[in-house]
Amino acid sequence: FPDLASYQTSTGRDLNSLSIFPEFISQDDLHINDFDLNNEGTPLAEVLTDIDGEPRDPNSPDIGADEFEPEGFKGIFTIGDGGDFPTISSAVATLTDTIVTGAVTFEILPGIYDEQVIIDSISRAYFGSPIVFQSQSGNPEDVIWGYSMQSVSSNYVVLLQNVSHLTFRSISFKAF
């Protein structure tokens, strides 16, 4: 069978199984940190604790030997010189490369940002976590985000594709 769905359809077996690559903490630490496996197990009355001796969730345990809460990306971060992220692009890269487990706010420090950004499918956002890009001061004139157009086909500052729960607040967008 080429995949789990084909097997399930053909055999009628393993209908509650998932085919997901577990996000292990590291090569040496095989604890899981993947919100796709969080709370997806079947409770067993005889299994009350996990491999670390911690209590299992009696109603919706995690798949595997470890009961866990996914560690991920959430909180308030700054963008700009001296901030948590030097550029808007680097903050967006983190959004698309990590698990977003809660609300994320990017406070952009005052300045002029000449960056073209594509935000495409922040697919690992947990339960529709809101993501906000905003001027740290609240004054839109303090953050000017633009891009020097290279061609007609790239005439945009921010291109959004397949994205929801995203807000831009108090930012001036300009063509350079």
N, C-alpha and C positions, 0 to 999 in steps of 0.2 A: 504494500500500500504506500502511496507517495506521501501521505500525511495522516495525522490523527483523525481528521474529519472524514476522510475516505474510509478509514478502518471502521469508525463508528457507524457510518451509514451502511456499509456492507455487512457488518457482523451484528450490529445492535448491541455491541459490548462497549464497556468503558465510556458510557455516555456522560459520566461526571468527571472524566479525566481532562486535564489541561496539558497542552504542549507549550511550555514556556521555558526558556533558558533561565535558570535561577541566577540572580545577581549576587554572587558570593561576595563577602566583605573583601577577601583577598585569596591568593592561592593557598595560603597557610591557615586562613580562618574561614571555614566552610559554613559559617552562619549565613543566613540568607537576608538580603536587604532589598527585596523586590515586592513592591506593593501589589503586583498582579497575583502573588501567592498569599498575601495577607488575608486572613479570615476566609480562606477558600477550602479548608479541610473539613473532614467529617468527624464530628465528635464521637469519641469512644469512651464509654463509662470507665473502662479499666485503665485508661491513660490520663492521669490527672496532672502530671508534670512533664516538662520537656527535658531535653538532654542536659540542660543546665540546672535542673531541679526547680525551675520556675513553673508556676501554675499554668496549665493550659486553659484557654478560653472554653468554658463548658458548652457554649452554643455555636461558636464559629471559630474553631482553632485554625492556626496556620498550617499550611501543607508542610510536611517535613518534620524533622525532629526538634526544631527550635520554634518556640513561640516568640514573636518579635513585633516590634512597631517599626515600620520603615523609617530609616533616617533619610532625610532628603533636604531639598532646598526650599527654604521658607524664611520669611523675615523681611527686614528693611535693610537695603543696601544702597551705597552711594556710587555714582558714576562720575568720573572726571579726575583731573589731577589730584592725587592724594586720596582718592576714594577707594572703595572696595574693588571697583572695576575701572581700568583706565579709559575705556571706550564703551560706547553703547553696543558696538558689535561684540565685544567680549562678554558683556552681560547677556546678550541674546544667545550667544554660543553656549553659555552655561545653561540657559533655559532649555535649549533643545538637546543638550547632552546629559542631562541629569533627571532625577525624579523630583518633581515639584509636589511637595506633600502638604502645602498650605499656602496661605496668602503671601504674595511676594510684591514688595513695593521697591521700585528703583527710584531713588531721589537723585536727580541729575543736578550736579553742582553748576553754578553760574559759568557760562562760557559759550563759545561758538563751536559747534560740532559739525564738521564736514564729513558726514558718513552716510553711505547708502546701505540700508539694512533690509534683508528679507527675513520675515518671521513666518516660518512654514511649519504647521502641525506640531504644536507643543503637545505631543501625544502622551507624555508621561506626567500629565498634571492630574493630581489626585482629586477626585470629586469636584471638578470644576473650580479649582482654586483660582481666585482672582489675581490677576497680574496687572500692576499699575506702573507706568512710567510717568514721572511728574517732576516739575521744577522743585528743587529743594526749598526755595524761598517762597514758592506759590505765585511768583510774578512771572508771567510768560515772556516778558522781555529779557529776563535773566538767562534764559536757555533758548538759544537759537540753533535749531537743527536743520541743516540743509545739505545739499549735494550739488556738486558741479556736474551738470549733465554732460555725458560723454557721447551719447547718441539719442535719437528719438525713442528707440526701444527701451532705453534705460532712464526715462524721464520720470523718476520718482525718488522720494527720500526713503519712504518705508513701503514695502510691498507685503501685504498680509495675505496669507493663503491658508485656508483650513484652520483658522484660529478663532477661538471664542474666549470670553471672560478676560478680555484685554482692554485696558483703558489708558489713554494718553490725557494728561491733565496739566494745564498751565505751561505749555510748551509752544514756542513760535516755530512754525515750519516755513522755510524760505528757500527759494532757488538761488544758487550762487552763480 
